């Protein structure tokens, strides 16, 4: 397990054929992202089947993340397909307009006039065009162009500073959520949540549809930043969605927010994904820019669980090369990362037995310089806790539950392995764990490893035993 940071790759036209998909997984993709903003249910069903077949062929677990579209607020269509706006020009966003022209354009979100007033600033096409609202008259938002340029069909709209009332879950999202549940995805990303209530609703709908995916909150709104603590508490993880976030809060604020979100996620035992434009130039180039290399490395050093590729693998010319480049950067950044385990333990409080065992395991592994940690876990919770602190020792999470394997594909520093039929006697089960690690080539006879297990065996959340063993000797005392 040479790399600890996980890689999420978005599937699309450039990466959906069996050969490319297999090569990407072999190159290092840990989780694939299905972007529900594009494609029909049949497309996603076919891609999930292809991912699972490719993962089985390569012989490594690959998680599946379904990303809901959310309330994308966009301009409508233009009669000519696009217009060019000049600085100082008057322009109207008109909820009652069908086809736009040089003077006005329609809106797909009809309530936008209720959410803005004179003085509001609207950012179109990811902030490339800026409009100052002069007045609102019924369905019409009268604006003056501050920064102009070409505006084409269906470009997105953000309000600077947030404040749009569109719900996080649209009718389309609710239908897509059912598809995701039927597909048995491992992660569900909710776009544009504003508060914990949005995440609670998504979880209720997902459970009602039979889904058991972990919920990832995409932080894209100013309100979500303000309510970050409660949003994290209601979620299983967070995505630093730097595109829309930068438009709402300003690009200069994003780097510090990224560090804050990753730190808070780790403190609250949640996962963190860093996304948007990480290797953007590789859509057209076989090599990344130096700035992109630094960006990925910085996210790794921040402690992110995963770094994500979007258009680079969905529609780019070099999807496999992009994954390979990201792997190289992650490995090199991890090699230089400082292990600060002793310092991080100073203000930690453990209130559960299984969490205490997990913390004892990484402390022991770090100070004894063991080869690996083997966490025998039913649900994966023990492995999650171990992954929140960097101890410099790889964690192999062994579970009989395929769903738990999928969930753990996103945990930093954790390699999930599926165990076969489990013994109910502890010593036999630990011997099986040793044999699995030997067969995988991650340990050799004579290596020192730390094992954790729960008794009675097979009970989720029941990890209560830590054992230090030398592989092949199986004589060490129980702690």
NORURZI-V993649 format. One line per field, one symbol per residue. burial: b if it has 24 or more other C-alpha atoms within 12 Angstrom, else e. Layout:
burial = ???
//
This chain:
burial = bebbbbbbbbbbbbbbbbebbbbbbbbbbbbbbbbbbbeebeebbebbebbbebbeeeebbbbbbbbbbbbbbbbbbbeeebbbbeeeebbbbbbbbebbbbbbbbbbbbbbbebbbeebbbbbbbbbbbbbbbbbeebbbbbbbbbbeebbbbbbbbbbbbbbbbbbbbeebbebbbbbbbbbbbbbbbbbbbbbbbbbbbbebbeeeebbbbbbbbbbbbbbbeebbbbbbbbbbbbbbbbbbbbbbbeeebbebbbbbbbbbbbbbbbbbbbbbbbbbbbeeebbeeebbebbbbbbbbbbbbbbbbbbbbbbbbbbbbbbbbbbbbbebbeeeeeebeeeeeeeeeeeebbbbbbbbbbbbbeeebbbbbbbbbbbbbbbbbbbbbbbbbbbbbbbbbbbbbbbbbbbbbbbbbbeebeeebbebbbbbbbbbeeeebbeeebbbbbbbbbebbeebbbbbbbbbbbeebeeeee
//
